Amino acid sequence: MKIGGLQKVTLVDYPGKIACTVFLSGCNFRCPFCYSKELVLPIDIKKQPEIDPKQFFSFLKERKGMIDACVLCGGEPTINNDLKDFIKKIKEIGYLIKLDTNGYLPEKLKELIDENLLDYIAMDIKSCFKDYSLATGINVDVSKIKESIELIKNSGIDYEFRTTIVPGIHTKESIVEMANDIGKAKKYFLQTFHGEKETIDPAYTNLKSFPEEELKEVLKEISSLFNICKIR
């Protein structure tokens, strides 16, 4: 487990809660539009200063009563074999846990759900199923993504699905297909890609965002599938 970053206070990453966000290094995807190279690519991870877990847990104890929750993101948190123990230590102090995940390790996700270690799950849906490998930069077994979607829907835990909408990866038609691939669900957010930062594939750096008007048109078409469906 390598802690690659810590945002000490966030009011937006966990709905309705004051939280801190923990960035765990390492990822099993190579999404070309990703702007967190320092948490994904091994060569960049080595350059990233590491936060001592002892310092992190001291911080949590000091902030008890001032923040409610811990958001675990990355990279991809579930690639860490010691994630379960890490979460248990956080929950012992008294914090809620939100997990941000790409859903590619459904067996890890199921274990955390079954042991009641998660209070909120946010799963990134990268693309419609037929184009998934284009969006992730690796060959994807889509059955794992489907399994995680159903696990989350049936978990009894509060959750959301979300997609960063990227020109060249997504079209209006593929977004509609993606929403239908997810099926009826509680929450789905379309997140606008902003290319101000350096991306894993330089072709996506400084790329213009997906047209807002087109996103609004898509939103009208897919919103009936979800209790909440919005553009972020």
C-alpha positions in Angstrom: 0.0 0.0 0.0 1.5 3.3 -1.1 -0.3 6.5 -0.2 0.5 8.9 -3.0 -1.5 11.9 -1.8 -3.9 13.2 0.8 -6.5 16.0 0.5 -7.2 16.9 4.1 -10.7 18.3 3.5 -13.2 18.0 0.7 -16.9 19.0 0.7 -17.7 17.5 -2.7 -16.1 14.0 -2.9 -18.5 12.3 -0.5 -22.1 13.5 -0.9 -23.4 15.2 2.2 -20.3 14.6 4.2 -17.1 16.4 5.2 -14.3 14.1 4.1 -10.7 13.7 3.4 -9.5 12.0 0.2 -6.7 9.4 0.1 -4.9 8.8 -3.2 -3.5 5.2 -3.4 -0.8 4.6 -6.0 -1.0 2.0 -8.7 -3.7 1.1 -11.3 -4.7 -1.8 -13.5 -6.0 0.4 -16.3 -4.1 2.8 -18.6 -6.8 5.2 -19.7 -5.2 7.4 -22.3 -7.1 10.5 -21.0 -6.1 10.0 -17.4 -4.4 13.0 -15.8 -3.1 11.2 -12.7 0.1 9.8 -14.2 1.8 10.1 -10.8 -0.6 7.5 -9.4 -0.8 5.2 -12.4 2.5 4.8 -14.3 5.3 3.0 -12.3 8.0 5.4 -13.5 6.0 8.4 -12.2 4.9 6.7 -9.0 8.6 6.3 -8.1 9.0 10.1 -8.3 5.9 10.8 -6.2 6.5 11.5 -2.5 5.0 8.8 -0.3 2.9 9.6 2.8 3.8 7.5 5.8 0.8 5.5 6.9 1.6 6.3 10.6 1.3 10.0 9.8 -1.9 9.4 8.0 -3.5 7.5 10.9 -2.3 10.2 13.3 -4.0 12.8 11.1 -7.3 10.8 11.2 -7.2 10.6 15.0 -6.5 14.3 15.3 -9.3 15.2 13.0 -11.9 13.0 14.6 -15.1 15.0 15.0 -14.1 17.5 12.4 -14.4 15.2 9.3 -16.9 12.4 8.8 -15.5 10.2 6.2 -12.5 8.9 4.2 -12.6 8.7 0.4 -10.3 6.1 -1.1 -9.3 6.6 -4.7 -6.3 6.3 -6.9 -5.1 4.9 -9.1 -7.2 1.9 -8.3 -7.5 1.0 -4.6 -8.7 -2.6 -5.0 -5.3 -3.7 -6.5 -3.9 -3.5 -3.0 -4.0 -6.8 -1.1 -3.9 -5.0 2.2 -6.9 -2.7 1.4 -9.3 -4.5 3.6 -7.0 -4.2 6.7 -6.4 -0.5 5.8 -10.2 0.2 5.7 -10.7 -1.7 9.0 -8.2 0.6 10.7 -9.9 3.7 9.4 -13.3 2.4 10.4 -12.0 1.5 13.9 -11.3 5.2 14.4 -14.9 6.0 13.5 -14.9 7.1 9.9 -17.3 6.3 7.0 -15.7 4.9 3.9 -16.3 5.9 0.3 -14.6 3.8 -2.3 -13.9 5.1 -5.8 -13.2 2.1 -8.1 -13.0 1.1 -11.8 -14.8 -2.2 -10.8 -12.3 -4.5 -12.6 -11.8 -6.7 -9.5 -15.3 -7.7 -8.6 -14.1 -10.4 -6.2 -12.3 -7.7 -4.1 -15.3 -5.5 -4.2 -17.6 -8.3 -3.1 -15.4 -9.1 -0.2 -15.5 -5.5 1.0 -19.3 -5.3 0.6 -19.8 -8.7 2.3 -17.8 -7.6 5.3 -19.7 -4.3 5.6 -16.6 -2.2 5.1 -18.0 0.3 2.6 -20.6 3.1 3.2 -20.6 4.5 -0.4 -19.3 3.3 -3.7 -18.5 5.3 -6.8 -17.7 3.2 -9.9 -16.2 4.7 -13.0 -17.9 3.4 -16.1 -15.3 4.0 -18.9 -17.4 3.4 -22.0 -20.1 1.3 -23.6 -19.2 -2.4 -23.2 -18.1 -2.9 -26.8 -15.6 0.0 -26.7 -14.3 -0.6 -23.2 -10.7 -1.5 -24.2 -10.5 1.7 -26.2 -11.2 3.8 -23.1 -9.0 1.8 -20.7 -5.9 1.3 -22.7 -5.8 -2.5 -22.0 -7.7 -5.5 -23.2 -10.7 -5.7 -20.8 -12.9 -8.7 -19.8 -16.2 -6.9 -19.8 -17.8 -9.6 -17.8 -15.9 -8.3 -14.8 -17.3 -4.8 -15.3 -20.9 -6.2 -15.6 -20.4 -8.3 -12.4 -19.3 -5.2 -10.5 -22.2 -3.1 -11.7 -24.7 -5.7 -10.5 -22.9 -6.2 -7.2 -23.1 -2.5 -6.5 -26.7 -2.2 -7.5 -27.7 -5.1 -5.2 -25.4 -4.2 -2.3 -27.8 -2.1 -0.3 -25.0 0.5 -0.1 -25.4 4.0 -1.4 -23.7 4.3 -4.7 -23.2 6.2 -8.0 -21.9 5.4 -11.5 -20.1 8.1 -13.4 -18.3 8.6 -16.7 -15.7 11.1 -17.8 -16.9 12.1 -21.2 -13.9 12.5 -23.6 -14.0 13.5 -27.3 -12.5 10.8 -29.4 -13.5 8.1 -26.9 -17.2 8.9 -26.6 -20.0 10.0 -29.0 -23.6 10.9 -28.3 -24.6 7.5 -29.5 -22.0 5.6 -27.4 -23.1 7.5 -24.3 -26.7 6.4 -24.8 -25.5 2.9 -25.3 -23.4 3.1 -22.2 -26.3 4.2 -20.1 -28.3 1.3 -21.4 -25.4 -1.1 -20.6 -25.6 0.1 -17.0 -29.4 -0.3 -16.9 -31.7 1.1 -14.3 -29.7 2.5 -11.4 -29.8 5.0 -8.6 -27.3 7.7 -9.8 -25.4 8.3 -12.9 -23.2 11.4 -13.6 -21.6 12.5 -16.8 -18.3 14.3 -16.0 -16.8 16.7 -18.4 -13.2 16.0 -19.4 -10.9 19.0 -19.0 -7.5 18.6 -20.6 -5.6 21.3 -18.7 -3.2 18.6 -17.1 -0.8 16.3 -18.8 -2.4 13.0 -19.7 -1.1 9.5 -20.1 -1.5 9.8 -23.9 -0.2 13.3 -24.9 -2.8 13.4 -27.6 -5.4 14.1 -24.9 -3.5 16.9 -23.2 -5.3 20.3 -23.9 -8.1 18.5 -25.8 -11.3 20.5 -25.9 -14.2 19.3 -23.8 -17.2 17.5 -25.2 -19.7 20.0 -26.4 -22.0 20.9 -23.5 -25.1 21.2 -25.7 -24.6 17.7 -26.9 -24.3 16.4 -23.4 -27.5 18.1 -22.4 -29.3 16.4 -25.4 -27.9 13.0 -24.3 -29.0 13.7 -20.7 -32.6 14.1 -21.8 -32.5 10.8 -23.6 -31.0 8.7 -20.8 -32.3 10.3 -17.6 -35.3 8.0 -17.3 -33.0 5.1 -16.6 -31.8 6.7 -13.3 -33.2 8.2 -10.2 -30.6 11.0 -10.5 -28.8 11.8 -13.7 -26.7 15.0 -14.0 -23.8 16.6 -15.7 -20.8 17.5 -13.5 
